């Protein structure tokens, strides 16, 4: 399982996240690709590397799967721990493929189980992750096929209605999406598709749910999952072309989850959120953990007054000993809020921890609003509340409101953050926060300066620059643009 910690937010992003799980996938000990097999020995269906950087030919693997089960191991004794699937794998037999890694498992190409066979994934070391990067995904033709992840059996589902009914019967169970799903035939939802509070593990396996639509006529909390509760985890799912239209005041919605106190890892959403009170591209209200996430599209609270809206989270809050936590995420979504509202490219209302993030979408606010390229209003009043090692580039404007290059209204707890003085339209170096002026911990840089090297305050284990990636601006090594 992936949990970082509850109730303890790190004092420094680098010193706590890096040893745990914030690094990108390492060089793989075993790569499955179209190359010639070398530095790996396969006997009786078990393949084990004999040296660093071993390679297993995919045709050889598929040939073995045609006649029996196959286990592919990595080994800490050969200088590397990971397994990387770098070529599509398909088999139609009843055989089971086991990927047994001492580190991360990274799936960069599709794994397709087209018969009754199964898949076992094991990455049991603390802090290791199942990375599924586009165009990678895992699909099963047969919903009765066995899937095991780290020793836990998963129930495969093929659509939203089955997922909802299965979770209603077992709210703490393990479920996985067996294929991508177009929700157009579902029609327009009037309430959350999965209304049962979920405390289990849902793995989308890199698949996509598209065209989910909702029109909410009553005040409510809405998301594909209405509530994700500790110790629940949602991982490896993508949402595309999702539209949620709210009823204004009292209507809170996130593209994935309405209210989160669990963990959300490796998810993305392209959304169009309209006329809501608390709105986030992924989560409306967060007191849980979010990592390796990104959003695109538009979040527009319409004429709703006193709204809170962000490209990723509407409100990232503190509740008792739980602190909303987000790291290694970004958003390109446009955010629009009305009168007396908070709007941020990433988070609207911020009380928790935000670190190792960026936002590039435009942010616009109405009369009396507070808007910023990254955060609308940052009320960082606990020792665990921080905004660190992040930046924004989006245009920020407010009509008779307060606009800051990075944050609309800031209240301490900010360090090693930046905004683009060229693209934001806010060139005054004292206006990193709309209020107060000259807030410490926020630095304005021109686009040219942002592209000339990763700013010194951004921990270089997390960040990189390339002229061909992200417009030459810093990007997250573990989450290159549009990789999920």
Secondary structure, DSSP 8 states (H G I E B T S, - for coil): -----SS---SSHHHHHHHHT-S-----SEEEESS--BSEEEETTEEEESSSSEEEEHHHHHHHHTTS-EEEE-BGGGTB--EEE-S-EEE-SS-EEEEEESS-EEE-S-EEE-SS-EEEEEE-STT--EEE-TT--EEES-TTS-EEETTEEEEEESSHHHHHHHHHH-TT-EEEE-S-EEGGGG-EESS-SB-S-B-SEEEEEEEEEE--EEE--SS-EE-SEEEE-TT-EEEEEEEEEEEEEEEEEEEEEESSEEEESSEEEEEEEEEEEEEEEEEESSEEEE-SEEEEEEEEEEEE-TT-TT-EEESSEEEE-EETTEE-EEEEEEE--EEE--TT-EEESSEEEE-SEEEEEEE-S-EEE-TT-EEESSEEEE---STT-EEEEEEE-S-EEESSSEEESSEEEE-S-EEEEEEETTTSS---TT-SEEESTT-TTEEEE-HHHHHTS--TTS-TTTEE-BTTBGGGS-EETTB-TT--
